[in-house]
């Protein structure tokens, strides 16, 4: 069940293309280093590490020329009934645009009358016809391509792994106009899980910020104060102010690599529900069941899907994975990174079971259903 208080920030089609309504969700930096002037025009030297009056403006100006407006005609029973509006970011000078899948792909049960074509407008007023070349509905990330006779302005991709709660970030988008809109705030949480938000399907992680994300800003960049893209804005909470979510750019970069390699995102599936283990959880599980293995780090398997690769490999509820492919693991993220896109390849896991029984299991991942 998906809560209705979340909204994709691209609007649903309407009969009036000048109006927008929020669409319900259908279901992935650096510190302050910029030198800023102290005061305005007082001749003082910049204060290293200070957040100055131009810091946010400079970050927005750095990424602004690469932020584009996207418009996709939407149809119902063969009739065009409006446009879905969103934003995107040019990430290479030859016209590759990063955006959200729900901006350019049908999520509302209405057919797209564009047949994969997108109207793209740059900040300088130039317009192009773009083509959707890749889209991953699970992560809500898509790639649009445009052709230009001249090189286009681009945004630099940063890193989201180094972001910390409290760091300044800027959200940029192009809703309904050529002029970029800019909002600023801080990172509220760096690893907000999809399960925390009541979103079903495979586990995903988001950046949570208090930047105001306006309707039509889906697909626009979240940038640090150096103007580097650290996330892709994806949704907001309708019932609360200061709750916006973005796909971390490190996750997006991996998706882009999948697109280049396979034309789609390949996700191995084990059929195991997993939970990161720590001292507190281990102590609680040991209290409930004295036979729980004497481990304080690893990944607990509370549930095994019947008929899954995990069940065929011999996994049981209560197992704790302490090594995967010869590497010690303490989190689900590490297991996912080790698996990569290894579908159909045997992988070895060292497991601790009740009464401290140790065993090695060999599991062969299957490709996950992309519609899950």
Secondary structure, DSSP 8 states (H G I E B T S, - for coil): ---TTEEEEEE---SSTT---EEE-------S---B-SSSSS----BTT---TTHHHHHHHHHHTTEEEEEEEEEETTEEEEEEEEEEEEEETTTEEEEEHHHHS--SS-EETTTTEEEEE-TTS-EEEEEEEEEETTTTEEEEE---SS------B--STT--TT-EEEEEE-SSSSS-EEEEEEEEEEEEEGGGGT--SS--EEEEE-S---TT-TT-EEE-TTS-EEEEEEEEETTSTT-EEEEEHHHHHHHHHHHHHHSS---EE--EEEEEE-HHHHHHHHHH-TTS-S-SSEEEEEEE-TTSHHHHHT--TTEEEEEETTEE--SHHHHHHHHTT-TT-EEEEEEEEGGGEEEEEEEE-EE--TT-
